[in-house]
Amino acid sequence: MSTDASIADRIEIADLFTRLGRLLDDKRWDDAGSVFAEDVASHSPRSGEIRGIDQLVAFMRRAEVEGEHTQHLAVDLLVNVDGDQATASANSLVYFYREGQAPHQTSGLRLTATVVRTPAGWRFREYEVAPAWIAKN
């Protein structure tokens, strides 16, 4: 793989983390296919293990809290591309707030993922969320 292609893949995968954060912040569940593969496997203490995009979207809809908003920030991204698959990890800060108010909760997470190249672009095939800390403000 050329250096230019490798750099382009890394940028697209970084964008994938950003698009996921925006999808979660905007609660655009119908757009989940723009970041997750159909056969995605998701792991977190909150949801346990979920397999398949339909089950993941159903969980995200059930987990909504009326009037609560989030702001997701993914930083310190590490990506290792191997052909049409890559492993990636990032630290994430999530702010939970109500409209016009300061955050009432903040969390620090470690995100780890396997991403795959699909005809529509890079998508999360396996995604794990591990909380590092949670602060009630």
Secondary structure, DSSP 8 states (H G I E B T S, - for coil): --HHHHHHHHHHHHHHHHHHHHHHHHT-GGGGGGTEEEEEEEEETTTEEEESHHHHHHHHHHH--TTEEEEEEEEEEEEEEETTEEEEEEEEEEEEEETTS--SEEEEEEEEEEEEEETTEEEEEEEEEEEEEEEE-
